[in-house]
């Protein structure tokens, strides 16, 4: 049986649950540091702050404030 390839998720910020994007704190080209807030998701009337897993440059933002996202949706991509 072939082995599963492990995806490097340190450069991708994904939604941990279905919800609504409240704020997006970065734009493409911005530099972020490990632990810096990237965006806030509201689910079940609770706001969840999503942070960068590593230091890097924002390559792409795949969401905007007010948008509904599902579990596992890609929100921000780092270089």
Gaussian input, Z-matrix of N, CA and C with variables (Angstrom, degrees):
# hf/3-21g

backbone

0 1
 N
 C     1     B1
 C     2     B2     1     A1
 N     3     B3     2     A2     1     D1
 C     4     B4     3     A3     2     D2
 C     5     B5     4     A4     3     D3
 N     6     B6     5     A5     4     D4
 C     7     B7     6     A6     5     D5
 C     8     B8     7     A7     6     D6
 N     9     B9     8     A8     7     D7
 C    10    B10     9     A9     8     D8
 C    11    B11    10    A10     9     D9
 N    12    B12    11    A11    10    D10
 C    13    B13    12    A12    11    D11
 C    14    B14    13    A13    12    D12
 N    15    B15    14    A14    13    D13
 C    16    B16    15    A15    14    D14
 C    17    B17    16    A16    15    D15
 N    18    B18    17    A17    16    D16
 C    19    B19    18    A18    17    D17
 C    20    B20    19    A19    18    D18
 N    21    B21    20    A20    19    D19
 C    22    B22    21    A21    20    D20
 C    23    B23    22    A22    21    D21
 N    24    B24    23    A23    22    D22
 C    25    B25    24    A24    23    D23
 C    26    B26    25    A25    24    D24
 N    27    B27    26    A26    25    D25
 C    28    B28    27    A27    26    D26
 C    29    B29    28    A28    27    D27
 N    30    B30    29    A29    28    D28
 C    31    B31    30    A30    29    D29
 C    32    B32    31    A31    30    D30
 N    33    B33    32    A32    31    D31
 C    34    B34    33    A33    32    D32
 C    35    B35    34    A34    33    D33
 N    36    B36    35    A35    34    D34
 C    37    B37    36    A36    35    D35
 C    38    B38    37    A37    36    D36
 N    39    B39    38    A38    37    D37
 C    40    B40    39    A39    38    D38
 C    41    B41    40    A40    39    D39
 N    42    B42    41    A41    40    D40
 C    43    B43    42    A42    41    D41
 C    44    B44    43    A43    42    D42
 N    45    B45    44    A44    43    D43
 C    46    B46    45    A45    44    D44
 C    47    B47    46    A46    45    D45
 N    48    B48    47    A47    46    D46
 C    49    B49    48    A48    47    D47
 C    50    B50    49    A49    48    D48
 N    51    B51    50    A50    49    D49
 C    52    B52    51    A51    50    D50
 C    53    B53    52    A52    51    D51
 N    54    B54    53    A53    52    D52
 C    55    B55    54    A54    53    D53
 C    56    B56    55    A55    54    D54
 N    57    B57    56    A56    55    D55
 C    58    B58    57    A57    56    D56
 C    59    B59    58    A58    57    D57
 N    60    B60    59    A59    58    D58
 C    61    B61    60    A60    59    D59
 C    62    B62    61    A61    60    D60
 N    63    B63    62    A62    61    D61
 C    64    B64    63    A63    62    D62
 C    65    B65    64    A64    63    D63
 N    66    B66    65    A65    64    D64
 C    67    B67    66    A66    65    D65
 C    68    B68    67    A67    66    D66
 N    69    B69    68    A68    67    D67
 C    70    B70    69    A69    68    D68
 C    71    B71    70    A70    69    D69
 N    72    B72    71    A71    70    D70
 C    73    B73    72    A72    71    D71
 C    74    B74    73    A73    72    D72
 N    75    B75    74    A74    73    D73
 C    76    B76    75    A75    74    D74
 C    77    B77    76    A76    75    D75
 N    78    B78    77    A77    76    D76
 C    79    B79    78    A78    77    D77
 C    80    B80    79    A79    78    D78
 N    81    B81    80    A80    79    D79
 C    82    B82    81    A81    80    D80
 C    83    B83    82    A82    81    D81
 N    84    B84    83    A83    82    D82
 C    85    B85    84    A84    83    D83
 C    86    B86    85    A85    84    D84
 N    87    B87    86    A86    85    D85
 C    88    B88    87    A87    86    D86
 C    89    B89    88    A88    87    D87
 N    90    B90    89    A89    88    D88
 C    91    B91    90    A90    89    D89
 C    92    B92    91    A91    90    D90
 N    93    B93    92    A92    91    D91
 C    94    B94    93    A93    92    D92
 C    95    B95    94    A94    93    D93
 N    96    B96    95    A95    94    D94
 C    97    B97    96    A96    95    D95
 C    98    B98    97    A97    96    D96
 N    99    B99    98    A98    97    D97
 C   100   B100    99    A99    98    D98
 C   101   B101   100   A100    99    D99
 N   102   B102   101   A101   100   D100
 C   103   B103   102   A102   101   D101
 C   104   B104   103   A103   102   D102
 N   105   B105   104   A104   103   D103
 C   106   B106   105   A105   104   D104
 C   107   B107   106   A106   105   D105
 N   108   B108   107   A107   106   D106
 C   109   B109   108   A108   107   D107
 C   110   B110   109   A109   108   D108
 N   111   B111   110   A110   109   D109
 C   112   B112   111   A111   110   D110
 C   113   B113   112   A112   111   D111
 N   114   B114   113   A113   112   D112
 C   115   B115   114   A114   113   D113
 C   116   B116   115   A115   114   D114
 N   117   B117   116   A116   115   D115
 C   118   B118   117   A117   116   D116
 C   119   B119   118   A118   117   D117
 N   120   B120   119   A119   118   D118
 C   121   B121   120   A120   119   D119
 C   122   B122   121   A121   120   D120
 N   123   B123   122   A122   121   D121
 C   124   B124   123   A123   122   D122
 C   125   B125   124   A124   123   D123
 N   126   B126   125   A125   124   D124
 C   127   B127   126   A126   125   D125
 C   128   B128   127   A127   126   D126
 N   129   B129   128   A128   127   D127
 C   130   B130   129   A129   128   D128
 C   131   B131   130   A130   129   D129
 N   132   B132   131   A131   130   D130
 C   133   B133   132   A132   131   D131
 C   134   B134   133   A133   132   D132
 N   135   B135   134   A134   133   D133
 C   136   B136   135   A135   134   D134
 C   137   B137   136   A136   135   D135
 N   138   B138   137   A137   136   D136
 C   139   B139   138   A138   137   D137
 C   140   B140   139   A139   138   D138
 N   141   B141   140   A140   139   D139
 C   142   B142   141   A141   140   D140
 C   143   B143   142   A142   141   D141
 N   144   B144   143   A143   142   D142
 C   145   B145   144   A144   143   D143
 C   146   B146   145   A145   144   D144
 N   147   B147   146   A146   145   D145
 C   148   B148   147   A147   146   D146
 C   149   B149   148   A148   147   D147
 N   150   B150   149   A149   148   D148
 C   151   B151   150   A150   149   D149
 C   152   B152   151   A151   150   D150
 N   153   B153   152   A152   151   D151
 C   154   B154   153   A153   152   D152
 C   155   B155   154   A154   153   D153
 N   156   B156   155   A155   154   D154
 C   157   B157   156   A156   155   D155
 C   158   B158   157   A157   156   D156
 N   159   B159   158   A158   157   D157
 C   160   B160   159   A159   158   D158
 C   161   B161   160   A160   159   D159
 N   162   B162   161   A161   160   D160
 C   163   B163   162   A162   161   D161
 C   164   B164   163   A163   162   D162
 N   165   B165   164   A164   163   D163
 C   166   B166   165   A165   164   D164
 C   167   B167   166   A166   165   D165
 N   168   B168   167   A167   166   D166
 C   169   B169   168   A168   167   D167
 C   170   B170   169   A169   168   D168
 N   171   B171   170   A170   169   D169
 C   172   B172   171   A171   170   D170
 C   173   B173   172   A172   171   D171
 N   174   B174   173   A173   172   D172
 C   175   B175   174   A174   173   D173
 C   176   B176   175   A175   174   D174
 N   177   B177   176   A176   175   D175
 C   178   B178   177   A177   176   D176
 C   179   B179   178   A178   177   D177
 N   180   B180   179   A179   178   D178
 C   181   B181   180   A180   179   D179
 C   182   B182   181   A181   180   D180
 N   183   B183   182   A182   181   D181
 C   184   B184   183   A183   182   D182
 C   185   B185   184   A184   183   D183
 N   186   B186   185   A185   184   D184
 C   187   B187   186   A186   185   D185
 C   188   B188   187   A187   186   D186
 N   189   B189   188   A188   187   D187
 C   190   B190   189   A189   188   D188
 C   191   B191   190   A190   189   D189
 N   192   B192   191   A191   190   D190
 C   193   B193   192   A192   191   D191
 C   194   B194   193   A193   192   D192
 N   195   B195   194   A194   193   D193
 C   196   B196   195   A195   194   D194
 C   197   B197   196   A196   195   D195
 N   198   B198   197   A197   196   D196
 C   199   B199   198   A198   197   D197
 C   200   B200   199   A199   198   D198
 N   201   B201   200   A200   199   D199
 C   202   B202   201   A201   200   D200
 C   203   B203   202   A202   201   D201
 N   204   B204   203   A203   202   D202
 C   205   B205   204   A204   203   D203
 C   206   B206   205   A205   204   D204
 N   207   B207   206   A206   205   D205
 C   208   B208   207   A207   206   D206
 C   209   B209   208   A208   207   D207
 N   210   B210   209   A209   208   D208
 C   211   B211   210   A210   209   D209
 C   212   B212   211   A211   210   D210
 N   213   B213   212   A212   211   D211
 C   214   B214   213   A213   212   D212
 C   215   B215   214   A214   213   D213
 N   216   B216   215   A215   214   D214
 C   217   B217   216   A216   215   D215
 C   218   B218   217   A217   216   D216
 N   219   B219   218   A218   217   D217
 C   220   B220   219   A219   218   D218
 C   221   B221   220   A220   219   D219
 N   222   B222   221   A221   220   D220
 C   223   B223   222   A222   221   D221
 C   224   B224   223   A223   222   D222
 N   225   B225   224   A224   223   D223
 C   226   B226   225   A225   224   D224
 C   227   B227   226   A226   225   D225
 N   228   B228   227   A227   226   D226
 C   229   B229   228   A228   227   D227
 C   230   B230   229   A229   228   D228
 N   231   B231   230   A230   229   D229
 C   232   B232   231   A231   230   D230
 C   233   B233   232   A232   231   D231
 N   234   B234   233   A233   232   D232
 C   235   B235   234   A234   233   D233
 C   236   B236   235   A235   234   D234

   B1=1.4443
   B2=1.5335
   B3=1.3317
   B4=1.4744
   B5=1.5276
   B6=1.3296
   B7=1.4607
   B8=1.5261
   B9=1.3439
   B10=1.4640
   B11=1.5198
   B12=1.3133
   B13=1.4572
   B14=1.5166
   B15=1.3132
   B16=1.4551
   B17=1.5259
   B18=1.3421
   B19=1.4630
   B20=1.5233
   B21=1.3260
   B22=1.4631
   B23=1.5228
   B24=1.3237
   B25=1.4613
   B26=1.5290
   B27=1.3289
   B28=1.4625
   B29=1.5173
   B30=1.3410
   B31=1.4595
   B32=1.5285
   B33=1.3340
   B34=1.4617
   B35=1.5213
   B36=1.3248
   B37=1.4657
   B38=1.5206
   B39=1.3420
   B40=1.4618
   B41=1.5200
   B42=1.3239
   B43=1.4551
   B44=1.5269
   B45=1.3337
   B46=1.4667
   B47=1.5277
   B48=1.3172
   B49=1.4636
   B50=1.5250
   B51=1.3348
   B52=1.4644
   B53=1.5311
   B54=1.3203
   B55=1.4566
   B56=1.5150
   B57=1.3192
   B58=1.4591
   B59=1.5219
   B60=1.3139
   B61=1.4696
   B62=1.5251
   B63=1.3282
   B64=1.4689
   B65=1.5185
   B66=1.3268
   B67=1.4662
   B68=1.5234
   B69=1.3245
   B70=1.4619
   B71=1.5225
   B72=1.3261
   B73=1.4675
   B74=1.5188
   B75=1.3337
   B76=1.4617
   B77=1.5264
   B78=1.3320
   B79=1.4682
   B80=1.5327
   B81=1.3261
   B82=1.4661
   B83=1.5334
   B84=1.3130
   B85=1.4628
   B86=1.5156
   B87=1.3239
   B88=1.4683
   B89=1.5239
   B90=1.3136
   B91=1.4668
   B92=1.5285
   B93=1.3345
   B94=1.4672
   B95=1.5204
   B96=1.3300
   B97=1.4587
   B98=1.5265
   B99=1.3079
   B100=1.4589
   B101=1.5283
   B102=1.3373
   B103=1.4536
   B104=1.5206
   B105=1.3275
   B106=1.4671
   B107=1.5244
   B108=1.3432
   B109=1.4614
   B110=1.5298
   B111=1.3317
   B112=1.4596
   B113=1.5266
   B114=1.3281
   B115=1.4610
   B116=1.5282
   B117=1.3330
   B118=1.4569
   B119=1.5242
   B120=1.3381
   B121=1.4650
   B122=1.5212
   B123=1.3255
   B124=1.4638
   B125=1.5211
   B126=1.3399
   B127=1.4563
   B128=1.5218
   B129=1.3028
   B130=1.4644
   B131=1.5377
   B132=1.3191
   B133=1.4625
   B134=1.5268
   B135=1.3344
   B136=1.4668
   B137=1.5196
   B138=1.3176
   B139=1.4606
   B140=1.5277
   B141=1.3289
   B142=1.4572
   B143=1.5194
   B144=1.3247
   B145=1.4616
   B146=1.5220
   B147=1.3328
   B148=1.4566
   B149=1.5255
   B150=1.3285
   B151=1.4610
   B152=1.5249
   B153=1.3232
   B154=1.4655
   B155=1.5220
   B156=1.3397
   B157=1.4603
   B158=1.5286
   B159=1.3416
   B160=1.4615
   B161=1.5252
   B162=1.3078
   B163=1.4562
   B164=1.5263
   B165=1.3212
   B166=1.4581
   B167=1.5104
   B168=1.3281
   B169=1.4597
   B170=1.5274
   B171=1.3289
   B172=1.4670
   B173=1.5221
   B174=1.3259
   B175=1.4674
   B176=1.5274
   B177=1.3562
   B178=1.4644
   B179=1.5259
   B180=1.3292
   B181=1.4633
   B182=1.5240
   B183=1.3348
   B184=1.4640
   B185=1.5246
   B186=1.3291
   B187=1.4661
   B188=1.5251
   B189=1.3273
   B190=1.4650
   B191=1.5226
   B192=1.3126
   B193=1.4596
   B194=1.5266
   B195=1.3253
   B196=1.4621
   B197=1.5149
   B198=1.3188
   B199=1.4566
   B200=1.5371
   B201=1.3191
   B202=1.4589
   B203=1.5235
   B204=1.3407
   B205=1.4608
   B206=1.5227
   B207=1.3151
   B208=1.4535
   B209=1.5169
   B210=1.3203
   B211=1.4560
   B212=1.5300
   B213=1.3269
   B214=1.4521
   B215=1.5184
   B216=1.3342
   B217=1.4689
   B218=1.5240
   B219=1.3267
   B220=1.4624
   B221=1.5206
   B222=1.3310
   B223=1.4621
   B224=1.5250
   B225=1.3289
   B226=1.4656
   B227=1.5312
   B228=1.3284
   B229=1.4568
   B230=1.5298
   B231=1.3370
   B232=1.4679
   B233=1.5223
   B234=1.3277
   B235=1.4804
   B236=1.5055
   A1=108.76
   A2=118.03
   A3=119.41
   A4=111.34
   A5=114.17
   A6=119.52
   A7=110.22
   A8=114.71
   A9=120.12
   A10=109.10
   A11=116.53
   A12=120.79
   A13=108.50
   A14=115.81
   A15=121.20
   A16=108.47
   A17=115.84
   A18=120.69
   A19=110.27
   A20=116.45
   A21=121.51
   A22=108.22
   A23=116.18
   A24=120.40
   A25=112.75
   A26=118.19
   A27=119.29
   A28=112.17
   A29=117.59
   A30=119.79
   A31=112.10
   A32=117.12
   A33=121.14
   A34=109.38
   A35=116.58
   A36=121.14
   A37=106.66
   A38=115.76
   A39=121.66
   A40=110.14
   A41=115.73
   A42=121.17
   A43=109.10
   A44=117.54
   A45=120.09
   A46=113.26
   A47=116.72
   A48=121.24
   A49=109.64
   A50=117.90
   A51=119.17
   A52=109.70
   A53=116.58
   A54=120.20
   A55=111.27
   A56=114.75
   A57=121.45
   A58=109.41
   A59=115.93
   A60=121.04
   A61=107.53
   A62=116.35
   A63=121.67
   A64=109.86
   A65=116.33
   A66=120.94
   A67=110.35
   A68=115.26
   A69=122.57
   A70=105.26
   A71=116.40
   A72=121.26
   A73=114.77
   A74=117.88
   A75=120.96
   A76=110.61
   A77=114.89
   A78=121.32
   A79=107.26
   A80=118.67
   A81=120.34
   A82=111.57
   A83=115.39
   A84=121.23
   A85=113.72
   A86=117.77
   A87=121.10
   A88=110.58
   A89=116.63
   A90=122.19
   A91=107.70
   A92=116.48
   A93=121.24
   A94=108.90
   A95=115.38
   A96=120.96
   A97=108.95
   A98=115.36
   A99=120.46
   A100=109.52
   A101=116.71
   A102=121.66
   A103=114.52
   A104=117.66
   A105=121.31
   A106=109.86
   A107=116.37
   A108=120.85
   A109=110.36
   A110=115.56
   A111=122.72
   A112=109.71
   A113=116.07
   A114=120.38
   A115=109.75
   A116=115.39
   A117=122.09
   A118=107.84
   A119=115.87
   A120=123.23
   A121=108.10
   A122=116.89
   A123=120.73
   A124=108.84
   A125=115.20
   A126=121.58
   A127=108.31
   A128=116.53
   A129=122.64
   A130=111.70
   A131=116.24
   A132=125.31
   A133=114.00
   A134=116.68
   A135=121.60
   A136=108.34
   A137=116.14
   A138=120.14
   A139=109.44
   A140=115.76
   A141=122.98
   A142=109.21
   A143=116.11
   A144=121.98
   A145=108.75
   A146=117.02
   A147=122.09
   A148=108.30
   A149=116.23
   A150=121.34
   A151=111.06
   A152=115.91
   A153=122.29
   A154=109.16
   A155=116.47
   A156=121.70
   A157=111.59
   A158=116.70
   A159=120.28
   A160=109.52
   A161=115.51
   A162=121.81
   A163=108.38
   A164=116.28
   A165=119.51
   A166=112.47
   A167=114.41
   A168=122.34
   A169=108.03
   A170=116.66
   A171=121.21
   A172=108.78
   A173=115.63
   A174=121.80
   A175=110.63
   A176=116.58
   A177=120.59
   A178=110.45
   A179=115.46
   A180=122.64
   A181=106.56
   A182=116.41
   A183=121.42
   A184=113.47
   A185=117.75
   A186=120.51
   A187=109.11
   A188=115.20
   A189=120.38
   A190=108.27
   A191=116.74
   A192=122.09
   A193=110.50
   A194=115.91
   A195=121.63
   A196=113.44
   A197=117.65
   A198=122.23
   A199=110.64
   A200=116.83
   A201=122.04
   A202=108.81
   A203=116.24
   A204=121.14
   A205=109.53
   A206=115.01
   A207=121.13
   A208=110.84
   A209=116.28
   A210=121.22
   A211=109.82
   A212=116.56
   A213=121.44
   A214=115.21
   A215=117.72
   A216=119.94
   A217=110.26
   A218=116.08
   A219=121.30
   A220=109.07
   A221=116.32
   A222=121.21
   A223=111.67
   A224=116.50
   A225=121.53
   A226=108.56
   A227=115.34
   A228=121.29
   A229=109.01
   A230=116.35
   A231=122.14
   A232=109.46
   A233=116.26
   A234=120.84
   A235=109.71
   D1=129.59
   D2=-179.14
   D3=-67.98
   D4=145.65
   D5=178.89
   D6=-76.01
   D7=145.20
   D8=176.52
   D9=-75.43
   D10=136.79
   D11=174.80
   D12=-78.74
   D13=133.44
   D14=179.92
   D15=-87.73
   D16=124.30
   D17=-179.48
   D18=-80.25
   D19=137.84
   D20=176.33
   D21=-78.78
   D22=102.45
   D23=-176.13
   D24=-93.18
   D25=3.46
   D26=179.96
   D27=-72.00
   D28=-19.37
   D29=-178.89
   D30=-101.60
   D31=5.27
   D32=179.69
   D33=-127.91
   D34=130.75
   D35=174.08
   D36=-102.01
   D37=117.63
   D38=-178.98
   D39=-111.66
   D40=155.14
   D41=177.36
   D42=-73.36
   D43=126.10
   D44=-179.69
   D45=-76.95
   D46=-14.18
   D47=-177.46
   D48=-159.86
   D49=162.36
   D50=175.18
   D51=-67.30
   D52=143.83
   D53=179.14
   D54=176.06
   D55=-165.26
   D56=-179.41
   D57=-116.49
   D58=138.22
   D59=177.60
   D60=-76.17
   D61=122.84
   D62=179.58
   D63=-89.59
   D64=-52.46
   D65=179.16
   D66=-141.51
   D67=151.82
   D68=171.19
   D69=-123.60
   D70=119.00
   D71=-172.65
   D72=-92.52
   D73=-2.37
   D74=-176.15
   D75=-130.37
   D76=164.42
   D77=174.61
   D78=-138.64
   D79=161.83
   D80=-179.78
   D81=-54.58
   D82=134.91
   D83=-179.44
   D84=99.00
   D85=-17.75
   D86=179.11
   D87=-69.25
   D88=146.77
   D89=172.97
   D90=-94.58
   D91=134.70
   D92=178.11
   D93=-124.96
   D94=153.56
   D95=177.19
   D96=-109.55
   D97=158.80
   D98=179.11
   D99=-57.65
   D100=129.06
   D101=179.58
   D102=91.25
   D103=-6.48
   D104=179.58
   D105=-73.38
   D106=139.30
   D107=179.20
   D108=-66.97
   D109=129.70
   D110=-179.86
   D111=-100.21
   D112=-48.98
   D113=179.75
   D114=-158.22
   D115=169.83
   D116=179.30
   D117=-124.41
   D118=130.45
   D119=178.19
   D120=-112.53
   D121=134.99
   D122=175.56
   D123=-105.83
   D124=123.90
   D125=178.09
   D126=-138.19
   D127=129.96
   D128=-179.94
   D129=52.86
   D130=44.17
   D131=178.46
   D132=62.41
   D133=20.97
   D134=175.27
   D135=-121.88
   D136=138.31
   D137=179.75
   D138=-96.91
   D139=130.58
   D140=-178.83
   D141=-116.46
   D142=121.63
   D143=179.64
   D144=-86.82
   D145=125.79
   D146=177.60
   D147=-103.56
   D148=133.24
   D149=-173.73
   D150=-119.74
   D151=161.96
   D152=178.03
   D153=-73.79
   D154=137.10
   D155=179.22
   D156=-83.98
   D157=-16.45
   D158=178.97
   D159=-151.59
   D160=166.66
   D161=176.26
   D162=-80.03
   D163=136.51
   D164=179.30
   D165=178.44
   D166=-173.60
   D167=-179.25
   D168=-104.70
   D169=138.09
   D170=179.57
   D171=-72.33
   D172=120.10
   D173=-179.53
   D174=-87.23
   D175=-43.10
   D176=-178.05
   D177=-156.17
   D178=147.87
   D179=174.26
   D180=-116.14
   D181=121.76
   D182=-174.42
   D183=-104.95
   D184=15.06
   D185=-180.00
   D186=-146.21
   D187=167.79
   D188=175.52
   D189=-144.01
   D190=161.50
   D191=-178.74
   D192=-58.96
   D193=136.31
   D194=179.20
   D195=93.71
   D196=-12.27
   D197=-178.13
   D198=-80.07
   D199=145.50
   D200=175.52
   D201=-92.78
   D202=134.34
   D203=-179.41
   D204=-125.82
   D205=156.62
   D206=178.44
   D207=-103.37
   D208=170.77
   D209=178.23
   D210=-63.77
   D211=129.38
   D212=178.30
   D213=86.82
   D214=-3.49
   D215=178.20
   D216=-65.23
   D217=138.66
   D218=178.19
   D219=-75.33
   D220=126.99
   D221=-177.83
   D222=-104.55
   D223=-49.66
   D224=-177.27
   D225=-139.48
   D226=140.92
   D227=179.39
   D228=-119.06
   D229=132.49
   D230=179.07
   D231=-106.27
   D232=154.76
   D233=176.51
   D234=-81.90

